[in-house]
Amino acid sequence: PGIPYHRPPYPAVKGLYGKPTLFNNVKTLAYIRHIINHGAEWFASIGTERSKGTAVFALAGKVVNTGLTEVPMGTTLRQVIFDVGSGIPGGKRFKAVQIGGPSGGCLPESALDLPIDFDSLSDAGAMMGSGGMVVLDEDDCMVEISPLDPR
């Protein structure tokens, strides 16, 4: 099954034809226009001291409002899930959020006030990864959402 994994060498060191190769995602390319129009200082004013700019996530799962969202780095998981996503439907209790796609990690209710930035997520054992944010409620089974679940 297509389970992603981390392995060197990284494309910036050895990529296409064994040469250093640059990969950019759409978010990076979208920033270029705004940085050219508004300047690097403007961009650096958004986010946190160590994580500049914004974070783009595909908010999915057990939230009222799903879809793509862009928030300043430093916004908490609680703000994204309960303000942007309008909370858990049907009065259900929040269980966890799977963040960063299959390579990311699951964060429990105790992490809701965690700021979304590179350092905070890494310290919590997660990462932004592909930008997925899947909200789980009390009815979800953690084993079933695991990429290691053989079912």
Secondary structure as a PSIPRED ss2 file (coil, helix, strand):
# PSIPRED VFORMAT (PSIPRED V4.0)

   1 P C   1.000  0.000  0.000
   2 G C   1.000  0.000  0.000
   3 I C   1.000  0.000  0.000
   4 P C   1.000  0.000  0.000
   5 Y C   1.000  0.000  0.000
   6 H C   1.000  0.000  0.000
   7 R C   1.000  0.000  0.000
   8 P C   1.000  0.000  0.000
   9 P C   1.000  0.000  0.000
  10 Y C   1.000  0.000  0.000
  11 P C   1.000  0.000  0.000
  12 A C   1.000  0.000  0.000
  13 V C   1.000  0.000  0.000
  14 K C   1.000  0.000  0.000
  15 G C   1.000  0.000  0.000
  16 L H   0.000  1.000  0.000
  17 Y H   0.000  1.000  0.000
  18 G H   0.000  1.000  0.000
  19 K C   1.000  0.000  0.000
  20 P C   1.000  0.000  0.000
  21 T C   1.000  0.000  0.000
  22 L C   1.000  0.000  0.000
  23 F C   1.000  0.000  0.000
  24 N C   1.000  0.000  0.000
  25 N C   1.000  0.000  0.000
  26 V H   0.000  1.000  0.000
  27 K H   0.000  1.000  0.000
  28 T H   0.000  1.000  0.000
  29 L H   0.000  1.000  0.000
  30 A H   0.000  1.000  0.000
  31 Y H   0.000  1.000  0.000
  32 I H   0.000  1.000  0.000
  33 R H   0.000  1.000  0.000
  34 H H   0.000  1.000  0.000
  35 I H   0.000  1.000  0.000
  36 I H   0.000  1.000  0.000
  37 N H   0.000  1.000  0.000
  38 H H   0.000  1.000  0.000
  39 G C   1.000  0.000  0.000
  40 A H   0.000  1.000  0.000
  41 E H   0.000  1.000  0.000
  42 W H   0.000  1.000  0.000
  43 F H   0.000  1.000  0.000
  44 A H   0.000  1.000  0.000
  45 S C   1.000  0.000  0.000
  46 I C   1.000  0.000  0.000
  47 G E   0.000  0.000  1.000
  48 T C   1.000  0.000  0.000
  49 E C   1.000  0.000  0.000
  50 R C   1.000  0.000  0.000
  51 S C   1.000  0.000  0.000
  52 K E   0.000  0.000  1.000
  53 G C   1.000  0.000  0.000
  54 T E   0.000  0.000  1.000
  55 A E   0.000  0.000  1.000
  56 V E   0.000  0.000  1.000
  57 F E   0.000  0.000  1.000
  58 A E   0.000  0.000  1.000
  59 L E   0.000  0.000  1.000
  60 A E   0.000  0.000  1.000
  61 G E   0.000  0.000  1.000
  62 K C   1.000  0.000  0.000
  63 V C   1.000  0.000  0.000
  64 V C   1.000  0.000  0.000
  65 N C   1.000  0.000  0.000
  66 T C   1.000  0.000  0.000
  67 G E   0.000  0.000  1.000
  68 L E   0.000  0.000  1.000
  69 T E   0.000  0.000  1.000
  70 E E   0.000  0.000  1.000
  71 V E   0.000  0.000  1.000
  72 P E   0.000  0.000  1.000
  73 M C   1.000  0.000  0.000
  74 G C   1.000  0.000  0.000
  75 T C   1.000  0.000  0.000
  76 T E   0.000  0.000  1.000
  77 L H   0.000  1.000  0.000
  78 R H   0.000  1.000  0.000
  79 Q H   0.000  1.000  0.000
  80 V H   0.000  1.000  0.000
  81 I H   0.000  1.000  0.000
  82 F H   0.000  1.000  0.000
  83 D H   0.000  1.000  0.000
  84 V H   0.000  1.000  0.000
  85 G C   1.000  0.000  0.000
  86 S C   1.000  0.000  0.000
  87 G C   1.000  0.000  0.000
  88 I C   1.000  0.000  0.000
  89 P H   0.000  1.000  0.000
  90 G H   0.000  1.000  0.000
  91 G H   0.000  1.000  0.000
  92 K C   1.000  0.000  0.000
  93 R C   1.000  0.000  0.000
  94 F E   0.000  0.000  1.000
  95 K E   0.000  0.000  1.000
  96 A E   0.000  0.000  1.000
  97 V E   0.000  0.000  1.000
  98 Q E   0.000  0.000  1.000
  99 I E   0.000  0.000  1.000
 100 G C   1.000  0.000  0.000
 101 G H   0.000  1.000  0.000
 102 P H   0.000  1.000  0.000
 103 S H   0.000  1.000  0.000
 104 G C   1.000  0.000  0.000
 105 G E   0.000  0.000  1.000
 106 C E   0.000  0.000  1.000
 107 L E   0.000  0.000  1.000
 108 P E   0.000  0.000  1.000
 109 E H   0.000  1.000  0.000
 110 S H   0.000  1.000  0.000
 111 A H   0.000  1.000  0.000
 112 L C   1.000  0.000  0.000
 113 D C   1.000  0.000  0.000
 114 L C   1.000  0.000  0.000
 115 P E   0.000  0.000  1.000
 116 I C   1.000  0.000  0.000
 117 D C   1.000  0.000  0.000
 118 F H   0.000  1.000  0.000
 119 D H   0.000  1.000  0.000
 120 S H   0.000  1.000  0.000
 121 L H   0.000  1.000  0.000
 122 S H   0.000  1.000  0.000
 123 D H   0.000  1.000  0.000
 124 A C   1.000  0.000  0.000
 125 G C   1.000  0.000  0.000
 126 A C   1.000  0.000  0.000
 127 M C   1.000  0.000  0.000
 128 M C   1.000  0.000  0.000
 129 G C   1.000  0.000  0.000
 130 S C   1.000  0.000  0.000
 131 G C   1.000  0.000  0.000
 132 G E   0.000  0.000  1.000
 133 M E   0.000  0.000  1.000
 134 V E   0.000  0.000  1.000
 135 V E   0.000  0.000  1.000
 136 L E   0.000  0.000  1.000
 137 D E   0.000  0.000  1.000
 138 E C   1.000  0.000  0.000
 139 D C   1.000  0.000  0.000
 140 D C   1.000  0.000  0.000
 141 C C   1.000  0.000  0.000
 142 M H   0.000  1.000  0.000
 143 V H   0.000  1.000  0.000
 144 E H   0.000  1.000  0.000
 145 I H   0.000  1.000  0.000
 146 S C   1.000  0.000  0.000
 147 P C   1.000  0.000  0.000
 148 L C   1.000  0.000  0.000
 149 D C   1.000  0.000  0.000
 150 P C   1.000  0.000  0.000
 151 R C   1.000  0.000  0.000
